[in-house]
Amino acid sequence: MKYDEAMKYIESALKFGSKLGLDRIKRLLVLMGNPERKIKCIHVAGTNGKGSVASMIGSILMDSGYKVGMFTSPHLERFSERIKVNDDEISNYDVARLITYMEPFVDRVVEEGYDHPTEFEIVTALMFQYFYEKNIDFGVIEVGLGGRLDSTNVIEPLVSVITSISYDHMAILGDTLSKIAYEKAGIIKKGGIVVSYPQKKEALDVIKKVCTQRGALLIDLSDSYINLKEYSMYCQTFDAVLNGETYENLKITLIGEHQLKNAATAIAAVRALSRRGIIIDKKHIYSGLLNARWNGRLEVMSSLPIVLLDGAHNVEGITSLKEALEKYFKYKNLILIMGILADKQVKEMCSIIMPMADSIVATTPDSNRALSADKLGRIAKSYCSDVCVCPAIEDAYKCGMDKAHRDDLVLFCGSLYMIGHVRTIMVRDFNIAKV
């Protein structure tokens, strides 16, 4: 099977939908020899910040000299971004080779009477096999959706990490923070070690209860001390006191005050590895955090004018984006180019960010779940007099950039599916390195 054929095979599984549950993935992995049992993992769940925290953890471990596998989703520009070993994306050859290897096992699962494995289950199994073959020291595994019934939840991790919990995917995960937190806490294993981002009480109570039920150790960062000292639109320096340990002058290039809490969560996670006999030196925490990157999240692509990409796709994300605009950026006019998925809290998201804009361009993300540019444009007109509707992302990009002067800020936000497309355009047009 060639790479194009392999990708068509993976994408063809989309027609089977997104069915939560572990029976199919468990059976598929048994047929493959259970590669997931042969690697050491850190498991990361949460509503927002999963990718950032995973990236920071991975960067610290790599700086410590370990061979690290990273599994994140969705990708921004290329499928291969999802599966990396020490920042090297999986090759087209390996994707094709592994899908060829896996196809008969997928067929066997169906022949045995199971539903066809989903697209994400196939990719998850591919990842486990690839990491096993690459003989990684650690895998940093990001949950796809929820946690309890997510296909990544077949591992016995060294540490389980739960990032910020808020409202998203409510039709699937539940309509209260308690219900959503229960699904996220599903990654907690009996006798495990759990690190939790500073949560709202309703979510934290659920995490504490599950930890008690399963005899898991909870490292709760609610009482952590974080002090932001210096900041710009490119980096920020801060002090932190975590579980009695002091860190002065930590520096990260990921911006937004929420990233300070994400960094604290990542530090606590790698420090928790000491309970498994794995000691991470402080110097690697400092340099690993400084080197951590996470594209498409408050990412400054250009400075004159400022062009900012942010994959804020729910109310909490948009709120963090608004706060970052007010704190980290100086500009004359805000040109907002926005595309949202229809199953999000669209009106609430728009009410937070649109009043800040001097011009709005409504577009349609590259997804069958997208809200149409026309519908978004109608909402935008209640907040701004200068509204353009451009269903095609290329047209929306050109429209937004044409409106901007040197001292303006051009913001693309609302959906990662749109952000990835825009980033590809900017890499092409501005000759920006593909990182």
PLY file of the C-alpha trace (Angstrom):
ply
format ascii 1.0
element vertex 435
property float x
property float y
property float z
element edge 434
property int vertex1
property int vertex2
end_header
0.00 0.00 0.00
1.30 3.47 -0.92
0.96 6.55 1.30
-1.99 8.03 -0.61
-3.77 4.69 -0.43
-3.03 4.44 3.30
-4.48 7.90 3.94
-7.59 7.05 1.93
-7.94 3.89 4.05
-7.68 5.91 7.28
-10.09 8.58 6.03
-12.56 5.96 4.79
-13.10 4.95 8.41
-14.62 8.38 9.07
-17.88 7.05 7.65
-18.16 4.80 10.71
-18.43 7.89 12.88
-16.92 8.66 16.27
-18.04 5.82 18.52
-16.67 5.92 22.02
-15.80 2.60 23.64
-12.80 0.36 24.20
-13.90 -3.07 22.92
-12.80 -2.52 19.30
-9.43 -0.93 20.07
-8.64 -3.56 22.71
-9.36 -6.40 20.30
-7.36 -4.76 17.51
-4.38 -4.29 19.81
-4.56 -7.90 21.02
-4.33 -9.05 17.40
-1.33 -6.74 16.95
0.46 -8.18 19.98
-0.46 -5.40 22.43
2.24 -2.87 21.54
0.71 -0.39 24.02
1.83 -2.63 26.90
5.46 -2.43 25.79
5.92 1.34 26.15
6.00 3.70 29.13
3.47 6.54 28.90
2.24 9.79 30.37
-1.47 10.20 29.64
-2.98 13.69 29.21
-6.71 14.48 29.29
-8.67 17.71 29.72
-10.81 20.22 27.84
-8.24 22.91 27.10
-4.46 22.88 27.27
-3.87 19.19 26.54
-1.59 19.90 23.61
0.34 22.65 25.37
0.92 20.55 28.49
1.86 17.50 26.41
4.29 19.60 24.39
5.93 20.98 27.55
6.22 17.52 29.13
7.70 16.11 25.94
10.16 18.97 25.59
11.40 18.55 29.19
11.86 14.80 28.71
13.69 15.31 25.42
15.96 17.91 27.01
16.72 15.28 29.64
18.07 13.02 26.91
15.14 10.67 26.53
13.64 9.40 23.30
10.06 10.66 23.42
7.01 9.76 21.37
4.32 12.45 21.08
0.72 11.69 20.11
-1.59 14.69 19.70
-4.71 15.56 17.72
-6.06 17.01 15.60
-3.23 18.04 13.30
-2.98 21.57 11.95
-1.37 21.14 8.54
-0.18 17.55 8.08
-1.40 14.21 9.37
2.17 13.33 10.36
2.14 16.07 13.03
0.04 13.75 15.18
2.78 11.16 15.66
6.33 12.28 16.41
9.48 10.86 17.95
11.80 13.56 19.29
10.12 16.18 17.10
10.52 14.04 13.95
7.15 13.41 12.33
6.26 9.91 11.22
7.28 9.37 7.59
4.88 8.71 4.74
6.65 5.39 4.27
5.96 4.31 7.85
2.30 5.36 7.63
1.87 3.26 4.49
3.83 0.33 5.91
1.91 0.23 9.18
-1.51 0.55 7.60
-0.60 -2.32 5.27
0.40 -4.32 8.35
-2.77 -3.41 10.25
-5.39 -3.88 7.51
-5.85 -7.65 8.01
-6.21 -7.15 11.76
-8.89 -4.49 11.22
-10.69 -6.91 8.89
-10.43 -9.63 11.53
-12.03 -7.36 14.15
-15.02 -6.85 11.82
-15.20 -10.56 10.95
-15.43 -11.35 14.66
-18.61 -9.28 14.91
-17.33 -5.99 16.25
-18.23 -2.66 14.68
-15.59 -1.40 12.27
-12.81 0.42 14.16
-13.13 4.20 13.87
-10.62 6.50 12.20
-9.21 7.57 15.55
-8.94 3.98 16.78
-6.95 3.01 13.69
-4.63 5.99 14.11
-4.23 5.24 17.83
-3.27 1.63 17.14
-0.85 2.77 14.44
0.76 5.14 16.93
1.25 2.46 19.57
2.86 0.12 17.04
5.13 2.88 15.73
6.28 3.94 19.20
6.98 0.32 20.12
9.04 -0.20 16.96
10.96 3.04 17.62
11.83 1.80 21.12
10.90 5.10 22.76
11.72 5.79 26.39
8.42 7.58 27.03
5.23 8.25 25.13
3.25 11.42 25.88
-0.26 10.44 24.84
-3.01 13.04 24.44
-6.63 11.90 24.79
-8.73 12.43 21.69
-12.16 13.03 23.26
-13.24 12.69 26.88
-11.07 10.08 28.54
-13.01 7.20 30.04
-14.03 5.70 26.70
-11.35 7.27 24.49
-9.29 4.80 22.50
-6.06 5.96 24.15
-7.41 4.77 27.52
-5.99 1.28 27.12
-2.66 2.16 28.72
-1.38 1.90 32.29
0.47 5.22 32.43
3.28 6.22 34.75
1.39 9.46 35.40
-2.08 10.65 34.42
-2.51 14.39 33.80
-5.80 16.27 33.74
-5.66 19.78 32.30
-8.31 22.50 32.54
-11.87 21.14 32.49
-14.64 23.27 31.01
-17.68 22.98 28.77
-17.12 21.35 25.37
-18.53 18.36 23.46
-21.49 18.51 25.85
-23.73 16.37 23.63
-21.24 13.53 24.15
-19.63 14.16 27.53
-22.51 15.71 29.49
-23.99 19.12 30.20
-22.46 19.77 33.64
-18.87 20.18 34.78
-19.32 17.16 37.06
-20.34 14.92 34.17
-17.53 16.19 31.95
-15.01 15.81 34.78
-16.16 12.23 35.34
-15.37 11.41 31.72
-11.94 13.09 31.95
-11.22 11.34 35.26
-11.82 8.05 33.50
-8.10 7.96 32.68
-7.27 7.57 36.40
-6.04 4.06 37.08
-6.04 1.97 40.25
-3.04 2.92 42.34
-2.02 5.55 39.80
-0.46 8.99 40.09
-2.64 11.91 38.97
-1.62 15.52 38.37
-4.45 18.04 38.12
-4.38 21.58 36.75
-6.05 24.09 39.13
-9.70 23.18 38.55
-13.07 24.67 39.39
-14.40 23.10 42.60
-17.14 21.15 40.81
-14.58 19.42 38.58
-11.97 18.96 41.30
-14.48 17.28 43.63
-15.09 14.62 40.98
-11.36 14.06 40.40
-10.77 13.72 44.16
-13.64 11.22 44.48
-12.36 9.04 41.63
-8.82 9.12 43.02
-10.13 8.00 46.41
-12.17 5.20 44.87
-9.19 3.92 42.89
-6.53 4.45 45.51
-4.70 6.92 43.27
-2.37 9.65 44.50
-3.62 13.12 43.53
-1.19 16.00 43.04
-3.54 18.98 43.04
-2.12 22.31 41.88
-4.97 24.44 43.22
-2.74 25.93 45.91
0.26 26.49 43.67
1.82 29.97 43.61
2.54 31.57 40.25
3.88 35.09 39.77
4.20 36.59 36.29
7.24 38.90 36.26
7.88 39.92 32.66
5.91 39.42 29.47
5.62 40.39 25.81
3.83 38.98 22.80
6.77 36.60 22.32
7.53 35.20 25.79
6.89 35.44 29.51
8.97 34.97 32.66
7.52 33.84 35.98
8.18 32.32 39.38
6.32 29.33 40.74
6.07 27.43 44.00
4.73 23.91 43.41
4.33 21.40 46.22
6.82 23.34 48.30
9.46 23.51 45.56
10.46 26.95 44.25
11.22 27.79 40.62
12.47 31.29 39.89
12.62 32.97 36.49
11.04 30.22 34.45
10.65 31.33 30.83
8.25 30.11 28.15
7.47 31.28 24.63
3.84 30.17 24.88
1.86 33.25 25.85
-1.28 33.79 27.88
-1.62 33.53 31.65
-3.29 30.14 31.27
0.03 28.87 29.89
1.66 29.61 33.24
-0.73 27.11 34.84
-0.12 24.70 31.98
3.62 24.99 32.60
3.10 24.34 36.30
1.07 21.25 35.40
3.84 20.00 33.11
6.47 20.55 35.81
4.40 18.65 38.38
3.92 15.80 35.91
7.63 15.29 35.22
8.45 15.73 38.90
5.85 13.04 39.69
7.94 10.59 37.66
10.34 10.54 40.62
7.76 8.35 42.35
8.45 5.86 39.57
12.20 6.13 40.05
12.72 8.61 37.19
14.52 11.77 38.30
14.33 14.87 36.10
16.93 17.54 36.87
15.72 21.12 37.37
17.97 22.44 34.61
16.09 20.30 32.09
12.79 21.67 33.33
14.01 25.20 32.63
15.46 24.53 29.18
12.70 22.12 28.21
10.01 24.68 28.97
11.89 27.38 27.08
12.15 25.14 24.01
8.51 23.97 24.05
6.43 24.97 21.04
2.76 24.47 20.25
1.70 25.86 16.88
-1.61 27.60 16.34
-2.15 28.61 19.96
-1.61 32.36 20.44
1.07 32.03 17.79
2.50 35.27 16.43
3.20 34.74 12.72
4.11 38.31 11.76
4.73 41.61 13.55
3.95 44.43 11.03
1.04 44.04 11.17
0.76 41.56 14.03
-0.79 38.38 12.69
-1.99 36.06 15.43
-3.31 32.51 15.13
-5.25 30.96 17.98
-7.17 27.72 17.91
-9.60 28.90 20.61
-12.63 26.72 19.89
-14.76 26.93 23.02
-15.85 29.51 25.59
-12.88 28.98 27.91
-10.44 29.21 25.01
-12.02 32.38 23.65
-12.01 33.92 27.13
-8.28 33.20 27.50
-7.73 34.69 24.05
-9.59 37.89 24.99
-7.53 38.24 28.17
-4.30 37.72 26.22
-5.25 40.37 23.65
-5.84 42.85 26.44
-2.61 42.05 28.30
0.06 41.06 25.79
-0.66 43.05 22.62
-0.63 46.71 21.56
-2.37 47.62 18.31
-4.61 50.21 16.69
-7.38 48.15 15.04
-8.35 44.53 15.49
-9.26 42.67 12.30
-10.96 39.44 13.31
-11.18 36.51 10.86
-13.32 33.84 12.45
-14.68 30.40 11.59
-16.55 28.19 14.08
-17.95 24.67 14.20
-21.73 24.60 14.49
-21.74 22.26 17.51
-19.86 24.76 19.69
-21.32 27.47 21.97
-21.33 29.85 19.04
-23.34 32.78 20.46
-21.39 32.78 23.73
-18.04 32.66 21.91
-19.03 35.49 19.58
-20.26 37.64 22.47
-16.82 37.44 24.10
-14.52 38.22 21.15
-16.55 40.11 18.54
-17.10 43.34 20.56
-13.29 43.80 20.49
-13.12 43.85 16.68
-13.03 46.87 14.38
-13.57 44.63 11.33
-14.84 41.06 11.11
-14.44 38.51 8.32
-16.65 35.43 8.67
-15.50 32.23 7.02
-16.24 28.48 7.00
-13.78 26.01 8.59
-12.68 22.91 6.69
-15.10 20.56 8.46
-18.48 18.98 7.81
-19.42 20.29 11.28
-18.73 23.90 10.30
-21.09 26.80 10.87
-21.62 28.54 7.54
-19.92 31.88 6.95
-23.35 33.39 6.19
-24.76 32.43 9.61
-21.64 33.63 11.41
-21.72 36.86 9.41
-25.27 37.56 10.53
-24.19 37.20 14.17
-21.16 39.43 13.54
-23.31 42.28 12.23
-24.84 42.72 15.68
-21.38 43.53 17.06
-19.57 45.32 14.24
-20.54 47.56 11.30
-17.66 46.35 9.08
-18.41 42.69 8.30
-17.34 40.64 5.29
-18.54 37.13 4.51
-15.99 34.92 2.73
-16.87 31.21 2.81
-13.51 30.21 1.29
-10.64 30.48 3.77
-8.20 31.70 1.10
-10.60 34.59 0.32
-11.12 35.35 4.02
-7.37 35.42 4.56
-6.85 37.86 1.68
-9.75 40.05 2.81
-8.46 40.28 6.36
-4.86 40.96 5.37
-5.93 43.63 2.85
-7.76 45.51 5.62
-4.71 45.65 7.90
-2.21 48.48 8.34
1.19 48.14 9.96
-0.02 49.00 13.46
-3.08 46.71 13.39
-3.59 43.18 14.69
-5.03 40.49 12.42
-6.52 37.66 14.45
-7.55 34.26 13.08
-9.53 32.17 15.59
-12.54 29.93 16.23
-11.52 26.52 14.92
-8.30 24.56 14.57
-9.57 23.36 11.19
-9.39 26.95 9.96
-6.15 27.78 11.78
-4.30 24.93 10.09
-5.40 26.12 6.65
-4.37 29.71 7.39
-1.02 28.60 8.78
-0.31 26.68 5.58
-1.04 29.83 3.56
1.25 31.93 5.74
4.09 29.41 5.61
3.76 29.57 1.83
3.35 33.33 1.43
5.76 34.51 4.15
8.35 31.74 3.67
8.01 30.77 7.34
9.82 27.61 8.39
7.58 24.57 8.79
7.88 23.84 12.51
0 1
1 2
2 3
3 4
4 5
5 6
6 7
7 8
8 9
9 10
10 11
11 12
12 13
13 14
14 15
15 16
16 17
17 18
18 19
19 20
20 21
21 22
22 23
23 24
24 25
25 26
26 27
27 28
28 29
29 30
30 31
31 32
32 33
33 34
34 35
35 36
36 37
37 38
38 39
39 40
40 41
41 42
42 43
43 44
44 45
45 46
46 47
47 48
48 49
49 50
50 51
51 52
52 53
53 54
54 55
55 56
56 57
57 58
58 59
59 60
60 61
61 62
62 63
63 64
64 65
65 66
66 67
67 68
68 69
69 70
70 71
71 72
72 73
73 74
74 75
75 76
76 77
77 78
78 79
79 80
80 81
81 82
82 83
83 84
84 85
85 86
86 87
87 88
88 89
89 90
90 91
91 92
92 93
93 94
94 95
95 96
96 97
97 98
98 99
99 100
100 101
101 102
102 103
103 104
104 105
105 106
106 107
107 108
108 109
109 110
110 111
111 112
112 113
113 114
114 115
115 116
116 117
117 118
118 119
119 120
120 121
121 122
122 123
123 124
124 125
125 126
126 127
127 128
128 129
129 130
130 131
131 132
132 133
133 134
134 135
135 136
136 137
137 138
138 139
139 140
140 141
141 142
142 143
143 144
144 145
145 146
146 147
147 148
148 149
149 150
150 151
151 152
152 153
153 154
154 155
155 156
156 157
157 158
158 159
159 160
160 161
161 162
162 163
163 164
164 165
165 166
166 167
167 168
168 169
169 170
170 171
171 172
172 173
173 174
174 175
175 176
176 177
177 178
178 179
179 180
180 181
181 182
182 183
183 184
184 185
185 186
186 187
187 188
188 189
189 190
190 191
191 192
192 193
193 194
194 195
195 196
196 197
197 198
198 199
199 200
200 201
201 202
202 203
203 204
204 205
205 206
206 207
207 208
208 209
209 210
210 211
211 212
212 213
213 214
214 215
215 216
216 217
217 218
218 219
219 220
220 221
221 222
222 223
223 224
224 225
225 226
226 227
227 228
228 229
229 230
230 231
231 232
232 233
233 234
234 235
235 236
236 237
237 238
238 239
239 240
240 241
241 242
242 243
243 244
244 245
245 246
246 247
247 248
248 249
249 250
250 251
251 252
252 253
253 254
254 255
255 256
256 257
257 258
258 259
259 260
260 261
261 262
262 263
263 264
264 265
265 266
266 267
267 268
268 269
269 270
270 271
271 272
272 273
273 274
274 275
275 276
276 277
277 278
278 279
279 280
280 281
281 282
282 283
283 284
284 285
285 286
286 287
287 288
288 289
289 290
290 291
291 292
292 293
293 294
294 295
295 296
296 297
297 298
298 299
299 300
300 301
301 302
302 303
303 304
304 305
305 306
306 307
307 308
308 309
309 310
310 311
311 312
312 313
313 314
314 315
315 316
316 317
317 318
318 319
319 320
320 321
321 322
322 323
323 324
324 325
325 326
326 327
327 328
328 329
329 330
330 331
331 332
332 333
333 334
334 335
335 336
336 337
337 338
338 339
339 340
340 341
341 342
342 343
343 344
344 345
345 346
346 347
347 348
348 349
349 350
350 351
351 352
352 353
353 354
354 355
355 356
356 357
357 358
358 359
359 360
360 361
361 362
362 363
363 364
364 365
365 366
366 367
367 368
368 369
369 370
370 371
371 372
372 373
373 374
374 375
375 376
376 377
377 378
378 379
379 380
380 381
381 382
382 383
383 384
384 385
385 386
386 387
387 388
388 389
389 390
390 391
391 392
392 393
393 394
394 395
395 396
396 397
397 398
398 399
399 400
400 401
401 402
402 403
403 404
404 405
405 406
406 407
407 408
408 409
409 410
410 411
411 412
412 413
413 414
414 415
415 416
416 417
417 418
418 419
419 420
420 421
421 422
422 423
423 424
424 425
425 426
426 427
427 428
428 429
429 430
430 431
431 432
432 433
433 434
